[in-house]
Amino acid sequence: MTQVKQGDTVRIHYTGTLQGGETFDSSEGRDPLEFTVGSGMIIPGLDAAMPGMEVGDTKRVEVPCAEAYGPINPEMRQAIPREGIPADVPLDPGTQLQMQTPEGQTLPVTVVDSDESTVTLDANHPLAGQDLIFDIELVSIA
């Protein structure tokens, strides 16, 4: 059988869960995820688990946060003046918003706190600081 190696394009079905068992993402009901091994298209810890697998293989991969979305970076949290946000924008904790960087890039942020004068936004990836578990099945190698 052919084994996955760096540079191969593979397709996998996966279910990603947190340490407590909560599913955060899955390919169930969708087409398999396709990516090139070693290209940086997916998180490093999952990418590193692919070489050596054969079509039909299944595997559980435990990915520490450093090999997933990294640790929480306190500098990615910022309090901004409340008047800088339109009044019709909901500011409940957990609300996902999009901001624009000075370079014009869109940056997803999460509201973590708000009061009459300030809103605290977090630009860390929602899974930053989390160790992740993936159950994967190799569907094909191209």
Residue frames relative to the residue before (quaternion, step in Angstrom):
aa qw qx qy qz dx dy dz
M 1.0000 0.0000 0.0000 0.0000 0.00 0.00 0.00
T 0.4887 -0.6482 0.5066 0.2906 3.52 -1.22 0.58
Q 0.2162 -0.7729 0.5860 0.1119 3.53 -0.96 0.91
V 0.5651 -0.5954 0.4573 0.3422 3.54 -1.17 0.66
K 0.0074 0.7685 -0.6397 0.0118 3.54 -1.10 0.83
Q 0.7027 -0.4397 0.3396 0.4445 3.56 -1.29 0.29
G 0.7820 0.3233 -0.2505 0.4702 3.58 -0.99 0.87
D 0.5481 0.5965 -0.4100 0.4192 3.61 1.23 -0.23
T 0.3227 -0.6817 0.6126 0.2366 3.54 -1.20 0.58
V 0.0540 -0.8149 0.5764 -0.0270 3.54 -0.68 1.15
R 0.2098 -0.7208 0.6409 0.1604 3.52 -1.37 0.30
I 0.0089 -0.8060 0.5910 -0.0319 3.55 -0.86 1.03
H 0.2822 -0.6481 0.6636 0.2448 3.48 -1.37 0.38
Y 0.0087 0.8180 -0.5724 0.0559 3.57 -0.99 0.82
T 0.0995 -0.7143 0.6822 0.1199 3.47 -1.42 0.32
G 0.1660 -0.7886 0.5886 0.0646 3.54 -0.78 1.10
T 0.0151 -0.8022 0.5963 -0.0251 3.56 -0.84 1.01
L 0.4700 -0.6294 0.5395 0.3031 3.51 -1.35 0.39
Q 0.7216 -0.4414 0.3057 0.4370 3.58 -1.26 0.23
G 0.6961 0.4791 -0.2701 0.4615 3.60 1.07 -0.70
G 0.6217 -0.5777 0.3286 0.4145 3.58 1.30 0.04
E 0.5074 0.6537 -0.4218 0.3706 3.63 1.24 -0.14
T 0.3570 -0.7268 0.5469 0.2125 3.60 -0.83 1.00
F 0.1614 -0.7983 0.5740 0.0853 3.59 -0.84 0.97
D 0.7953 -0.0351 0.0195 0.6048 3.61 1.20 -0.37
S 0.0499 0.7864 -0.6136 0.0501 3.54 -1.20 0.60
S 0.3959 -0.6961 0.5426 0.2536 3.55 -1.19 0.57
E 0.3611 0.7515 -0.4861 0.2619 3.59 1.27 0.02
G 0.8169 0.1904 -0.1794 0.5141 3.56 -0.85 1.05
R 0.6957 0.3953 -0.2659 0.5376 3.58 1.29 0.08
D 0.6433 -0.4639 0.4111 0.4494 3.54 -1.32 0.04
P 0.5915 -0.5564 0.4270 0.3978 3.60 -1.14 0.50
L 0.5198 -0.6019 0.5079 0.3311 3.55 -1.27 0.50
E 0.1323 -0.7910 0.5953 0.0501 3.58 -0.82 1.02
F 0.1744 0.7699 -0.5974 0.1414 3.57 -0.93 0.93
T 0.4515 -0.6525 0.5368 0.2867 3.53 -1.33 0.31
V 0.4424 -0.7153 0.4812 0.2471 3.56 -0.67 1.14
G 0.8212 0.2221 -0.1958 0.4878 3.54 -0.89 1.02
S 0.5661 0.6359 -0.3715 0.3703 3.60 1.26 0.00
G 0.5003 -0.6568 0.4308 0.3643 3.59 1.23 -0.24
M 0.4163 0.7301 -0.4528 0.2976 3.60 1.24 0.25
I 0.7645 0.2146 -0.1308 0.5936 3.59 1.21 -0.49
I 0.6981 -0.4541 0.3155 0.4548 3.59 -1.24 0.17
P 0.6254 -0.6070 0.3460 0.3475 3.59 -0.99 0.83
G 0.6705 0.5282 -0.3162 0.4142 3.60 0.88 -0.86
L 0.6665 0.4634 -0.2987 0.5018 3.57 1.09 -0.66
D 0.6134 0.5567 -0.3355 0.4486 3.57 1.01 -0.82
A 0.6809 0.5137 -0.2830 0.4386 3.58 0.92 -0.95
A 0.6412 0.5459 -0.3201 0.4341 3.60 1.20 -0.45
M 0.5848 0.6538 -0.3502 0.3283 3.58 1.20 -0.38
P 0.6394 0.5409 -0.3710 0.4013 3.66 0.77 -0.85
G 0.7636 0.3383 -0.2853 0.4702 3.53 -1.01 0.94
M 0.5754 0.5805 -0.3969 0.4177 3.61 1.18 -0.31
E 0.2308 -0.7430 0.6114 0.1441 3.57 -1.24 0.53
V 0.6553 -0.5077 0.3715 0.4182 3.58 -1.19 0.54
G 0.7668 0.3088 -0.2696 0.4939 3.56 -0.88 1.04
D 0.5332 0.6252 -0.4101 0.3958 3.60 1.22 -0.35
T 0.1407 -0.7401 0.6488 0.1071 3.53 -1.23 0.62
K 0.0136 -0.7980 0.6011 -0.0420 3.53 -1.14 0.65
R 0.2590 -0.6965 0.6410 0.1922 3.53 -1.26 0.58
V 0.0888 -0.8020 0.5907 -0.0043 3.55 -0.74 1.13
E 0.1647 -0.7647 0.6171 0.0855 3.56 -0.76 1.08
V 0.1022 -0.8188 0.5649 -0.0094 3.55 -0.59 1.24
P 0.3155 -0.7439 0.5518 0.2063 3.62 -0.54 1.10
C 0.6716 -0.5371 0.3225 0.3955 3.58 -1.11 0.67
A 0.6213 0.5606 -0.3508 0.4203 3.62 1.02 -0.70
E 0.7289 0.3671 -0.2222 0.5335 3.61 1.19 -0.50
A 0.6234 0.4802 -0.3413 0.5141 3.57 1.32 0.30
Y 0.8135 -0.1900 0.1683 0.5232 3.59 -0.34 -1.23
G 0.5773 -0.6360 0.3474 0.3761 3.55 1.29 0.36
P 0.6335 -0.5179 0.3992 0.4136 3.55 -1.31 0.12
I 0.5998 -0.5239 0.4412 0.4137 3.55 -1.28 0.25
N 0.2184 -0.7694 0.5916 0.1017 3.55 -0.89 1.02
P 0.3845 -0.7550 0.4791 0.2293 3.62 -0.39 1.18
E 0.6168 0.5633 -0.3460 0.4273 3.61 1.13 -0.55
M 0.6169 0.5441 -0.3417 0.4546 3.58 1.27 -0.25
R 0.5981 0.4892 -0.3628 0.5209 3.60 1.33 0.16
Q 0.0629 0.8112 -0.5756 0.0816 3.54 -0.85 0.95
A 0.2981 -0.7166 0.6037 0.1819 3.54 -1.07 0.85
I 0.0577 -0.7947 0.6042 0.0053 3.56 -0.84 1.00
P 0.6122 -0.5546 0.3991 0.3979 3.60 -1.16 0.46
R 0.5520 -0.6400 0.4365 0.3084 3.57 -0.95 0.96
E 0.6582 0.5367 -0.3250 0.4162 3.60 0.96 -0.80
G 0.5874 0.5856 -0.3678 0.4204 3.61 1.25 -0.21
I 0.6883 0.4161 -0.2663 0.5311 3.59 1.29 -0.10
P 0.5192 -0.6526 0.4430 0.3291 3.61 -0.82 0.94
A 0.5973 -0.6243 0.3881 0.3208 3.56 -1.04 0.85
D 0.6862 0.4984 -0.2938 0.4410 3.62 1.09 -0.59
V 0.5429 0.6046 -0.4066 0.4176 3.60 1.27 -0.02
P 0.3972 -0.7210 0.5083 0.2529 3.63 -0.71 1.04
L 0.1406 -0.8153 0.5602 0.0412 3.56 -0.95 0.91
D 0.2622 0.7594 -0.5449 0.2399 3.58 1.06 0.71
P 0.5701 -0.5855 0.4340 0.3792 3.63 -1.01 0.70
G 0.7498 0.3451 -0.2911 0.4837 3.54 -0.94 0.96
T 0.5144 0.6421 -0.4190 0.3842 3.60 1.24 -0.28
Q 0.3007 -0.7446 0.5731 0.1636 3.56 -0.92 0.98
L 0.0281 -0.7826 0.6216 -0.0179 3.57 -0.90 0.99
Q 0.2772 -0.7202 0.5955 0.2235 3.54 -1.30 0.14
M 0.1226 -0.7671 0.6272 0.0554 3.53 -0.98 0.92
Q 0.3431 -0.7116 0.5669 0.2336 3.52 -1.28 0.24
T 0.3967 -0.7092 0.5320 0.2379 3.56 -0.89 0.98
P 0.6634 -0.4905 0.3634 0.4328 3.61 -1.21 0.26
E 0.6590 0.4963 -0.3021 0.4776 3.60 1.20 -0.51
G 0.5854 -0.6173 0.3535 0.3889 3.60 1.29 0.00
Q 0.5031 0.6447 -0.4352 0.3766 3.60 1.25 0.09
T 0.4303 -0.6699 0.5381 0.2766 3.57 -1.16 0.65
L 0.0866 -0.7973 0.5973 0.0027 3.55 -0.91 1.00
P 0.2883 -0.7543 0.5567 0.1949 3.62 -0.59 1.07
V 0.0267 -0.7867 0.6165 -0.0172 3.56 -1.00 0.90
T 0.2718 -0.7373 0.5962 0.1644 3.54 -1.30 0.45
V 0.4182 -0.6738 0.5467 0.2686 3.55 -0.99 0.87
V 0.1201 -0.8059 0.5763 0.0625 3.60 -0.78 1.01
D 0.7917 -0.0628 0.0492 0.6057 3.58 1.19 -0.47
S 0.0525 0.7849 -0.6174 0.0035 3.57 -1.22 0.47
D 0.0255 -0.7507 0.6588 0.0426 3.51 -1.28 0.52
E 0.7831 -0.3398 0.2124 0.4756 3.61 -1.22 -0.21
S 0.7943 0.3485 -0.1642 0.4697 3.60 1.01 -0.74
T 0.8223 0.1498 -0.0686 0.5447 3.62 1.05 -0.60
V 0.1879 -0.7222 0.6525 0.1315 3.50 -1.37 0.42
T 0.2092 -0.7723 0.5873 0.1216 3.59 -0.82 1.00
L 0.1073 -0.8021 0.5874 -0.0017 3.53 -0.73 1.18
D 0.2019 -0.7698 0.5987 0.0903 3.55 -1.12 0.77
A 0.1783 -0.8068 0.5588 0.0712 3.59 -0.65 1.14
N 0.3926 0.6884 -0.5100 0.3344 3.61 1.22 0.24
H 0.5667 -0.5479 0.4714 0.3955 3.58 -1.18 0.51
P 0.5809 -0.6154 0.3931 0.3596 3.63 -0.95 0.76
L 0.7266 0.3981 -0.2413 0.5054 3.62 1.15 -0.51
A 0.3552 0.7246 -0.5119 0.2947 3.62 1.23 0.24
G 0.7960 0.2832 -0.2307 0.4827 3.55 -1.05 0.82
Q 0.6374 0.5274 -0.3184 0.4627 3.59 1.29 -0.04
D 0.3279 -0.6605 0.6328 0.2360 3.54 -1.16 0.73
L 0.1919 -0.8132 0.5463 0.0594 3.58 -0.86 0.98
I 0.1950 -0.7471 0.6238 0.1210 3.55 -1.26 0.55
F 0.0702 -0.7892 0.6097 0.0205 3.55 -0.90 0.95
D 0.1598 -0.7115 0.6746 0.1145 3.53 -1.07 0.86
I 0.0136 -0.8363 0.5453 -0.0559 3.56 -0.49 1.22
E 0.1204 -0.7389 0.6572 0.0877 3.51 -1.34 0.50
L 0.3325 -0.7410 0.5497 0.1955 3.56 -0.77 1.03
V 0.2308 -0.8061 0.5376 0.0888 3.57 -0.56 1.22
S 0.8041 -0.1331 0.1114 0.5686 3.61 0.91 -0.87
I 0.2082 -0.7163 0.6504 0.1432 3.51 -1.42 0.40
A 0.1315 -0.7938 0.5890 0.0758 3.57 -0.84 0.94
